[in-house]
Amino acid sequence: MNTAIAGPATAARKLGAMQYLGYAAGDSANNLAFSMTSFFLLIYYTDVVGISATAAGTLFLVIRVWDGFADIFAGRVIDKTMTRWGKFRPFFLFAGLPVLLLSVATFTVPNLFSGSGTKLLAAYVTYGLLGLAYSMVNIPYGSLAAAMTQRPGERAKLASFRMIGTAVTTIMLAFVVAPQIQQYKGDPDGFQRSLLITTAIFAVVGFGLYLLLFVTAREAVQRDVPSVSGKQSFTTLKGNKPLIMLCLASLAFLTALFSLQTVQVYYARDVLGNANLLTALTVLSVGAIFVVAPLIPRLVRSIGKKKAFLSFGAIGLLAGIGISVSPPSTPWVSMTFFGIMGISTAGINTLMWALEADTVEYGEWRTGVRTEGITYALFSFTRKLGQAVGGAVAAYAIAFGGYIGGSATQSEDALDAIRYASGFIPVVFILIGILIFFRYPLTEQTFATMVAETQARRAGASTR
């Protein structure tokens, strides 16, 4: 007979500082692999391995779609799992280290082979395995927030700490890797050695961060069905309109974000003329989270998640236009717009995580079954599609402009293509995301009513 996990008394406990810190540490560990590939894998493939930008763009499209299906697989595995450590925590312990080691392999193995075809095959294999392993740790990580608390304020705070963890890691990556790009420009062998050492150190640090998450996290929200069948999982997804609308809007926004992230290093090195400026661009764009994150819970209380989400999207439209039209001769102008874009992406990304957790409650309210794993997996699937399309569009754009990997100078057409992939392409997809999210139906009042009805239904069932 199924038994409920975590009773109301446990669910009522407030989260402490260590829970928030541990949750931030988890996404810091994730991004030692994820952001490393988002920011630097394309330039590694084009300038070190010697893969053309067009071939790399196709690789990103294929592997990141594969990653999306890996997320669905991971979601089903998680929904079926229940251990003495909980449903999600064991994955941080057993899947964390393989993810980090595969990140080392992704930035090392393809260059060990000779011949363009063999190098490309090695890139597909290593990046594909990294994506599968990453799904086995990221899906439980993202699902964990919905199981830690049902309080909207705490969920917003968890999302803020998650984004702070992301920002700290991403800024650190810029400080560590950008000087290597500048130092080893025209020296692919030196860049390869440097990347091997860097990713190996990240593997050690990242595993320590996963252990901190494992020790501090707790799963407190009551669940009436510990192990969820496949039919129950997909029945819960079917008809979850808030989740579907969130996924579609997120797909558009993330396509914009990953187009910018993919070519940001090219923007600094080739458009602005100095790869070291990537550090400044990253600090301005990613560092905005330290300003935005503390404001998110207050914004949620004052105007609600939906209005806040749309407002940050409008800010992104302005920033994208500014990035593309900024004159390269005055870097401070483009840097300003990168900072404004950072405000937009920080707000949107933070709110996404809180919104996704709310859709879990909607699914349980409709069906009586909590399916954090498959719900987050579907959301993550669309994020991977956004990463795939954004990365591929950016790579195809610079290839169309005539970018030549490893060349010390690029044509004006190639430089224009980099600027457009950084600004105008994101603007188009942000606008699509705004238009979709106008139809998002789940308000704060609706959410409070759903949770109250679910708790009343549970209480009524326990008295029978």
C-alpha positions in Angstrom: 0.0 0.0 0.0 1.3 3.5 -0.9 2.0 5.8 2.0 2.3 9.5 2.1 5.8 11.0 2.4 6.4 13.9 4.7 3.4 15.0 6.7 1.9 18.4 7.1 4.1 19.3 10.1 7.2 18.7 8.2 5.9 20.6 5.2 5.1 23.6 7.5 8.8 24.0 8.6 10.4 27.1 7.1 13.6 26.7 5.1 16.8 27.7 6.8 19.9 29.5 5.5 21.7 26.2 4.9 18.9 25.0 2.6 19.2 28.1 0.5 23.0 28.0 0.4 23.0 24.3 -0.5 20.5 24.9 -3.3 22.7 27.7 -4.7 25.7 25.3 -4.5 23.9 22.7 -6.6 23.4 25.1 -9.5 27.0 26.3 -9.2 28.1 22.7 -9.7 25.7 22.2 -12.6 27.0 25.3 -14.4 30.6 24.2 -14.1 29.5 21.8 -16.9 26.5 23.6 -18.4 27.7 27.2 -18.7 31.2 26.0 -19.7 29.6 24.4 -22.8 27.2 27.2 -23.4 29.9 29.9 -23.5 33.0 28.1 -24.7 32.3 24.9 -26.6 31.7 26.5 -29.9 35.0 28.4 -29.8 36.7 25.2 -28.7 35.3 23.3 -31.6 36.1 26.0 -34.2 39.4 27.2 -33.0 41.0 24.2 -31.3 39.5 21.1 -32.8 39.1 22.6 -36.3 35.4 21.8 -36.8 33.6 24.3 -39.1 31.0 26.6 -37.6 28.3 25.0 -39.8 29.2 21.5 -38.6 29.3 22.7 -35.0 25.9 24.3 -35.4 24.4 21.1 -36.6 26.1 19.2 -33.8 24.5 21.6 -31.2 21.1 21.2 -32.8 21.3 17.4 -32.8 22.9 16.8 -29.4 20.8 19.4 -27.6 17.6 17.9 -29.0 18.9 14.5 -27.8 19.5 16.1 -24.4 15.9 17.1 -24.3 14.7 13.5 -24.8 17.3 12.5 -22.1 15.5 14.9 -19.8 12.2 13.1 -20.4 13.9 9.8 -19.7 15.4 11.2 -16.5 12.1 12.5 -15.4 10.5 9.1 -15.6 13.4 7.5 -13.7 13.0 10.1 -11.0 9.2 9.7 -10.7 9.6 6.0 -10.2 12.4 6.4 -7.6 12.0 6.5 -3.8 14.8 5.7 -1.4 15.7 6.2 2.2 17.4 9.5 1.1 14.3 10.7 -0.7 13.3 10.9 -4.3 15.9 13.4 -5.6 18.9 13.6 -3.3 20.6 10.3 -4.3 21.1 11.6 -7.9 23.4 14.3 -6.6 25.6 11.8 -4.9 25.8 9.2 -7.7 25.4 11.2 -10.9 27.4 14.4 -10.0 30.9 13.1 -10.5 30.2 11.4 -13.9 28.8 14.7 -15.2 31.9 16.6 -14.3 34.3 14.0 -15.7 32.4 14.0 -19.0 32.8 17.7 -19.1 36.6 17.2 -19.0 36.2 14.6 -21.8 34.1 17.0 -23.9 36.8 19.6 -23.9 39.6 17.1 -24.4 38.8 13.9 -26.4 37.8 15.4 -29.8 41.2 17.0 -30.2 43.0 13.7 -29.5 42.0 12.3 -33.0 43.3 13.1 -36.4 41.0 13.6 -39.4 38.0 16.0 -39.4 35.4 13.2 -39.6 36.8 11.3 -36.6 37.1 14.6 -34.6 33.5 15.4 -35.3 32.4 11.9 -34.3 34.3 12.2 -31.1 32.6 15.5 -30.4 29.1 14.0 -31.0 29.9 11.1 -28.6 31.4 13.0 -25.8 28.9 15.9 -25.9 26.0 13.4 -26.2 27.2 11.4 -23.1 27.6 14.7 -21.2 24.0 15.6 -22.0 22.6 12.3 -20.8 24.6 12.4 -17.6 23.7 16.1 -17.0 20.0 15.2 -17.3 20.4 12.6 -14.5 21.5 15.3 -12.1 19.8 18.5 -13.4 16.3 17.1 -13.5 16.3 16.0 -9.9 17.9 19.3 -9.0 15.2 21.3 -10.7 12.4 19.1 -9.4 13.7 19.5 -5.8 12.4 23.0 -5.3 8.8 21.9 -5.6 9.4 19.2 -3.0 11.1 21.5 -0.5 8.3 24.0 0.1 4.9 25.1 -1.1 5.3 28.7 0.1 5.4 31.1 -2.9 7.9 33.4 -1.1 10.3 30.5 -0.3 10.0 29.2 -3.8 10.9 32.7 -5.2 13.8 32.8 -2.7 15.0 29.4 -3.8 14.9 30.5 -7.4 16.8 33.6 -6.5 19.5 31.6 -4.7 19.7 29.2 -7.7 20.3 32.2 -10.0 22.9 33.6 -7.6 24.7 30.2 -7.8 24.6 30.4 -11.6 25.9 33.9 -11.6 28.8 33.2 -9.3 29.9 30.3 -11.4 29.4 32.1 -14.8 31.4 35.1 -13.7 34.1 32.9 -12.3 34.3 31.1 -15.7 34.7 34.4 -17.5 37.6 35.4 -15.2 39.3 32.1 -15.6 38.7 31.2 -19.3 38.6 34.6 -21.0 42.3 35.3 -20.3 43.1 31.9 -21.7 41.3 32.7 -24.9 43.3 35.9 -25.3 46.6 34.4 -24.2 46.4 31.4 -26.6 44.9 33.2 -29.6 46.5 31.4 -32.6 47.9 28.7 -30.3 45.3 25.8 -30.2 47.6 23.4 -28.5 48.3 25.8 -25.6 44.6 26.5 -25.3 43.9 22.7 -25.2 46.3 22.1 -22.3 44.9 25.0 -20.4 41.3 23.8 -20.8 42.3 20.3 -19.7 43.7 21.6 -16.4 40.8 24.0 -15.9 38.0 21.4 -16.4 39.8 18.9 -14.2 39.9 21.5 -11.3 36.2 22.2 -11.9 35.5 18.5 -11.5 37.0 18.4 -8.0 35.3 21.7 -6.9 31.9 20.7 -8.5 31.7 17.4 -6.7 32.3 19.1 -3.4 29.3 21.5 -4.2 27.1 18.5 -5.1 27.9 16.9 -1.7 26.9 20.2 0.0 23.6 20.1 -1.8 23.1 16.4 -0.8 23.8 17.1 2.9 21.6 20.2 3.2 18.6 19.5 1.0 15.4 18.1 2.5 12.2 16.9 0.8 9.3 18.1 2.9 6.2 18.4 0.8 3.7 15.6 1.4 3.1 13.2 -1.5 0.3 10.6 -1.6 1.8 8.5 -4.4 5.5 7.9 -3.7 6.2 6.0 -7.0 4.4 7.3 -10.0 3.5 5.1 -13.0 4.1 6.2 -16.6 0.3 6.6 -17.1 0.0 8.8 -14.1 2.9 10.9 -15.2 1.5 11.7 -18.6 -2.0 12.0 -17.4 -0.8 14.7 -15.1 1.0 16.5 -17.9 -2.0 16.3 -20.3 -4.2 19.3 -19.7 -1.6 21.2 -17.7 -2.1 24.5 -19.6 0.1 26.6 -17.4 3.0 24.2 -18.0 2.5 24.2 -21.7 2.3 28.0 -22.0 5.4 28.3 -19.7 7.3 25.8 -21.9 6.5 27.6 -25.2 7.4 31.1 -23.8 10.5 29.7 -22.2 11.5 28.1 -25.5 11.4 31.5 -27.2 13.2 33.3 -24.4 15.9 30.7 -24.1 16.6 30.6 -27.8 17.3 34.3 -27.5 19.5 33.8 -24.5 21.6 31.0 -25.9 22.1 32.8 -29.3 23.7 35.6 -27.3 25.7 33.3 -25.0 27.0 31.3 -27.9 28.6 34.3 -29.7 29.4 36.5 -26.7 33.0 35.4 -26.7 33.2 36.2 -30.4 31.6 39.6 -29.8 34.3 40.5 -27.2 37.3 39.1 -29.2 36.3 40.0 -32.8 33.8 42.9 -32.6 35.3 44.8 -29.7 38.8 43.5 -30.4 39.8 42.0 -27.0 38.8 38.7 -25.6 39.5 39.9 -22.1 36.5 42.2 -22.5 34.4 39.0 -22.2 35.0 39.2 -18.5 33.5 42.7 -18.3 30.6 41.7 -20.5 29.9 38.6 -18.3 30.2 40.6 -15.1 27.7 43.2 -16.4 25.2 40.7 -17.9 25.4 37.9 -15.4 26.3 40.0 -12.4 22.9 41.7 -12.8 21.4 38.8 -10.9 22.9 40.1 -7.7 20.7 43.2 -8.1 17.7 41.5 -9.5 17.5 38.3 -7.3 16.8 40.1 -4.0 14.0 42.1 -5.7 12.2 39.0 -7.1 10.2 38.0 -4.0 9.1 41.7 -3.5 8.1 42.0 -7.2 6.1 38.7 -6.9 4.3 40.1 -3.9 3.5 43.5 -5.5 2.7 42.7 -9.2 2.7 39.0 -9.5 4.9 36.6 -11.5 3.2 37.1 -14.8 3.5 40.9 -15.0 7.1 40.7 -13.7 8.0 38.2 -16.3 6.5 40.3 -19.2 8.2 43.4 -17.8 11.7 41.8 -17.9 10.9 40.6 -21.4 10.3 44.2 -22.6 13.6 45.2 -21.1 15.3 42.5 -23.2 13.9 44.0 -26.4 15.5 47.3 -25.7 18.8 45.6 -24.8 19.0 43.4 -27.9 18.5 46.3 -30.3 21.2 48.3 -28.4 23.7 45.4 -28.6 23.4 45.1 -32.4 23.6 48.9 -33.2 26.3 49.8 -30.7 29.4 51.1 -32.4 32.5 48.9 -31.8 34.7 52.0 -31.4 32.9 52.8 -28.1 32.8 49.5 -26.1 31.1 51.2 -23.1 27.9 51.6 -25.1 27.6 47.9 -25.9 28.7 47.0 -22.3 25.8 49.1 -21.0 23.3 47.2 -23.2 24.8 43.9 -22.1 24.1 45.0 -18.5 20.5 45.8 -19.4 20.2 42.5 -21.1 21.5 40.9 -17.9 18.7 42.5 -15.9 16.2 41.0 -18.4 17.6 37.5 -18.4 18.2 37.4 -14.7 14.6 38.3 -14.0 13.1 35.9 -16.6 15.3 33.0 -15.6 14.6 33.5 -11.9 10.9 33.7 -12.4 10.9 30.6 -14.7 12.0 28.3 -11.9 9.3 29.7 -9.5 6.7 29.4 -12.2 7.7 25.8 -13.0 7.2 24.8 -9.4 3.7 26.3 -9.4 2.7 24.1 -12.4 3.5 21.0 -10.3 0.7 22.2 -7.9 -1.6 22.7 -10.8 -1.0 19.1 -12.0 -1.6 17.7 -8.5 -4.7 19.9 -8.1 -6.2 18.4 -11.3 -5.2 14.8 -10.8 -4.2 14.1 -7.2 -0.7 13.0 -8.2 2.5 15.0 -7.7 4.9 14.5 -10.6 7.8 16.8 -10.0 10.2 14.7 -12.1 8.3 14.5 -15.4 6.9 18.1 -15.0 10.4 19.5 -14.6 11.6 17.2 -17.4 9.2 18.6 -19.9 10.1 22.1 -18.9 13.8 21.3 -19.1 13.1 19.6 -22.5 12.0 23.0 -23.9 15.0 24.6 -22.3 17.3 22.2 -24.1 15.4 22.9 -27.4 16.0 26.6 -26.8 19.7 25.9 -26.2 19.7 23.8 -29.4 18.0 26.3 -31.6 19.8 29.3 -30.1 23.2 27.8 -30.4 22.6 26.5 -33.9 21.1 29.8 -35.1 24.1 31.7 -33.8 26.6 29.2 -35.3 24.8 29.3 -38.7 24.6 33.1 -38.6 28.4 33.5 -38.2 29.0 30.8 -40.7 26.7 32.6 -43.2 28.7 35.8 -42.5 31.9 34.0 -43.5 33.5 33.5 -40.1 36.9 31.6 -40.4 37.9 29.6 -37.4 41.4 30.3 -36.1 41.9 33.4 -38.3 43.4 36.4 -36.6 41.0 38.8 -38.5 37.5 38.4 -39.7 35.6 40.1 -42.6 33.1 42.9 -42.0 30.3 40.5 -43.0 31.4 38.1 -40.3 31.6 40.8 -37.7 28.1 42.0 -38.6 26.8 38.4 -38.3 28.3 38.2 -34.8 26.6 41.5 -33.8 23.2 40.4 -35.3 23.4 37.0 -33.6 24.1 38.8 -30.3 21.2 41.3 -30.6 18.7 41.2 -33.4 18.1 37.5 -33.4 17.5 37.5 -29.6 15.0 40.4 -30.1 12.9 38.4 -32.5 12.6 35.4 -30.1 12.0 37.6 -27.0 9.1 39.2 -28.8 7.7 35.8 -29.6 8.0 34.8 -26.0 6.2 37.9 -24.8 3.3 37.3 -27.1 2.9 33.7 -25.9 3.2 34.5 -22.2 0.3 37.0 -22.4 -1.9 33.9 -22.4 -0.4 32.3 -19.3 -3.5 31.6 -17.0 -2.0 30.9 -13.5 -2.3 33.9 -11.2 -1.2 34.2 -7.5 -4.9 34.1 -6.5 -5.5 31.0 -8.5 -2.4 29.3 -7.1 -3.4 30.0 -3.5 -6.9 28.6 -4.2 -5.4 25.4 -5.7 -3.1 24.7 -2.8 -5.9 25.2 -0.3 -8.2 22.9 -2.2 -5.5 20.2 -2.5 -4.7 20.4 1.2 -8.5 20.3 2.1 -8.9 17.2 -0.1 -5.9 15.5 1.5 -7.2 16.3 5.0 -10.7 15.0 4.1 -9.2 11.7 2.8 -7.1 11.3 6.0 -10.2 11.5 8.2 -12.1 8.7 6.4 
